[in-house]
Amino acid sequence: MDVKNELNFGFTLKRIRKEKKLSQEELAFKSNISERTIRNIENSKTSISYNTLVSLSNALEVDLFKYYIDKNLKFYKLHNKIFYAVLKKIIGSNFDLNIEIKEIEYLKSIISNEYESKIYLRLKFFVEAIKSLFNDDVFKSKALLEKSICTTKSEFNDNYNLNYFNEFEIFIFLFLILVKQKLRIKMDFEKLYNSTQFIKPNSLEYILKRLYCQIAMKMHKII
């Protein structure tokens, strides 16, 4: 059996659906989820929401959460670990990102769907951008930061609605603003502050807001 397929949630969903002798159309009817969505999930072309997992679990009479969490949690845990490690190194003026770069290569090996591929690339470009910044290549850093955001926000521009950004994209946008200011590209500095207003107000995000101020001050010194 293909090991990559075995680790893929879409493959698992397809296998269970066939074991239940259901077509995609029949599962769509039972779960009240569009056939196109089911097809995209099985082909790993879309992420899956909590409500969709509940509906599919009820329709198939199988707890799909254990399959999804087991196969996907490892990827997101490592992604978050790398991202926050880079932020901490910036605050601590530790410019050695070799460990994080090696971990990103491992992250690539546990990708299980197309959406995770985009998240991987977003992180990869972000870390490369920070490394370029540490090496005083500000132009390259700007290009990589824009590339990073565009992996998950393909229509991104300076007027993009920040309400649609998650905390990772907010921080990448923060660095992009700082780099653009270094290059004297006209940007509204107020956005630097306003960008934090869209971070979710739970305990982790509160820590991130505090990190935000430290990062901004540290980046001013670096660039």
N, C-alpha and C positions, 0 to 999 in steps of 0.2 A: 504493500500500500504506500502511496505517496505520503511521505512524512509531513510535508508542508500542508497537504490537504487535510491530514488528520488533525493538524493544529488549527485549522480554519473553521470558524464558527459556521460560516455559510455552508461548508461541506457537511458539517454535523447536522444542521437543520435539514438539508436535502436528504441525508441518509435516514433521519427519523421520519420525515414526511413519506418517503418511499416505503419504509417499514410499516407505516400506517395505511399504505395503499391509497394515498391521496395524490391527486394531481395538484399543480400550483393553483389552478383555477378553483378546485374544490377547497383547498386550504384558505384561499382568499375569501371564499364565501363563508366558511366556518368562522374565520377570525375577524371578518369585516376589515381586512387590510387589502389594499389593491394587489392584483396579481403582479403588476410591474414592480412594486416594492418587494414582494417576496422573491421575485426573480433577481432583483438587484442585491438583496441580502445573500441569497445563495451563491451569487457570482462575486461576492465581496466588493460590490461597487457602491455601497452606502453604509453609513453607520446605523446603529439600531437603538431606538429609544427604549426607555423603561416601559412605557405603555404598550409598545409593539411587542416587547418580550412577554408581557403579561397576556396579551391577546393570543399570541402564538402558543404560549404554554397551555392556556385554557383550551384552545382549539385542538391541540395535539394530545392533551391530557398527559403532558410531560413537563417536568420542571426544567425549563431551558436555562434558567439563571446559573445553575451549577456548571453548565457547559460554557456559557458566555464568560462568566467570571474566571473560571479556571484558565481559559485559553486567552483572555484579553487583559486580565489584570496585571500580569507580569510586564507587558509592554508599557502600559500607562504608568506603573510604579517606577520603572526605570527611566522613562521619559521625564517624569516630574523630578526624580532624584538628580538627573543630569542638569536640568534647567535651573533648579534652585542652587545647586552646587556652583554653577557659573556665577549666579548673582552674588553668592557669598564670597566668592573669590574676588569679584570686582570690589566689593566693600572692603575686603581685607587686603587689597592691593597685591593679591597673589595672581600673577599673570601666566602661570603655568597651567595650560589646559590639556596637557597630554593625556591625563587619565580620562577626562570627559570625552576626548576625541576617540579614544579606544572603546569607551562604553557606547558611543554612538554607533560604532561599527557593529558591536554586538546587538544593539537595538535593531539594526537593519535585518539581522538574521531571524528575529522573532516577529516580524511583520506578518499579519494574517489577513489583511484586506487592503483595498485601495485607499480607504480613508486613513489608515495607519501609515501608509506610504507617504501621504501628504504631511502628516504630523511629523514623521521622521525627517523629511526634507526641510520642513520649517525649522526644526531644532538644529539640524546640520548647518544650514545657512546662517542661523543666528550665532552659533558658536564660532563659525568661520569668520563672521563679521566682527565679533568681539576680539578674536585673535588678530585680525587685520588692524583693528583699532589700537591694540596694544603695540603693534609694529609700526604705528604712525602712518598706516595706509588708509587715510580717511575716505578717499574716493571709493576704494574697493569695499570698505566697510558699508558705506551708504548703499552701494549696488546690492550687496549681499543682504542687508536688512530689508530692502524693498522686495528682493526675491523671496526672503523668508515669509514676509506677510502675505505675499501673493500666492503662496502655495495653498493656503486655506481661504484666502480672500482674493479671488482672482480679479475682481473689479476694483481693487483698492486704489484710492487716490487721496490727496490731502484733505478732501472734503468728505471723506467716508464717515458714515454715522458710527460713532464709537459705541453706541448701544449694542451693536452686533459683534463687538470684540469680546473674547474671553480674556482671562487674566494674563495668559501667555502673550497673546497678541497685543495687549495693552503695554506690556513691558517692552516688547520689540518696538512698538510705535514710539515709546519713550526714548529709546536709544536712537531711533531714526531722527527724531526731532533734535536731539542734542548734536548729532553728527551734522545735520543740515545747518544748524546754527554755526558750527565750526567752519563749515564751508561757505558761510554767509549767504545761504539760500533763504530767501524771505519766507518765514513761517510765523504763525501766530503763537507767541510764547505762552499765551493763556491756555492753549491746548495742552501744554505740558502739565499744568495743574489739573485741568478739567478731565484729563484722561483717567485720573485715579477715581473720579466720581462714579465710574461704571463698574468698579470692582465689587464683587458681592460682599456684603457686610457680615461675614462670619469670622470666626477666630483666625483662621488661616489668612484670610484676606486682610484682616486688621494688621497682621504681621507684615504682609506684603506692602501695605500702605506705608508702614514705617520704613521698610526697606527702600521704598520708592524715594523718599527724601534723602536717605543716605547715598543711594546710587546716583541721584542727580548731582549731589555735591561732589561725590568721588569722580564722576565722569567729567565734571567741569575741570578738575585738576588734571585728569589723564589727557583730555583733548584740548 
